[in-house]
Amino acid sequence: MVTATSDWSSILLTLWTFRRTPVRNQLSGISMNIELERGSTRDERRACAKALLARYPDLPSDQRDDLLRWFRKEASALDVGLISMDDEVSQRYALLKRNELDRFAMPDIVFMLLFWSAMCAIIGGIGYLGS
């Protein structure tokens, strides 16, 4: 068992550095590294998304993809509500929602077609067997 304080401090330092995950973000054309912890507050991530959303139509594709991933995967209903009610970015959020978030993607369309085809086949099979 480890009992020395130097051992404990090295273990804690190792755990602390393991928790930190660098996230590359580019604001105003200047590349900067923002360190976000895996357990970081939603406020920090929401602020990053708000900064990206403030420049929405003119975003490079990687930043746009990051913003879309945040809205689709990471953002809670509270995060989306706070951003949509913010006067600074509410119009740009409405534009992003109309152009990107509310659209059906190709996997969605394929899934719907397969689902309705299966439903029609099941109903047709039941009708065929019932007659």
C-alpha positions, 0 to 999 in steps of 0.5 A: 500500500502506498503511504508516502505523501510524495506518492499520493501527490504524484498519483493525484497529479497523474489523475488531474492531468488525465482528466484534462482534455484539450479541445481545439477552438478557433475564434476570430481566425486565431487558433487557441487551445481551450482546456475543458475538463470532462466534468467542466460546467455546462456554462463554459461549454455553452459560452463556447457554443454561444461564441461560435453561434455569434458568427454562425453563417461565416463559420468554417466547416469544422467549427460548424460541425462542432456547433452542430454536434454540441446542439445534437449530442451535448446540449440539454434542454436548458442549454438550448432554451438559454441560448434561444432566449439570449437576445445577442444570438437568438436570430442566429440560433433561429437561422441555424435551427431552420437551416441545419437542426430541423432538417432530416438527414439521409439516415433518418429518411432511409430509416423512415422508408424501411420502417414504413415498408416493413409496416406495409408488408406486415399489414399486407401479410396479415390481410393476405393470411386473413382472407 
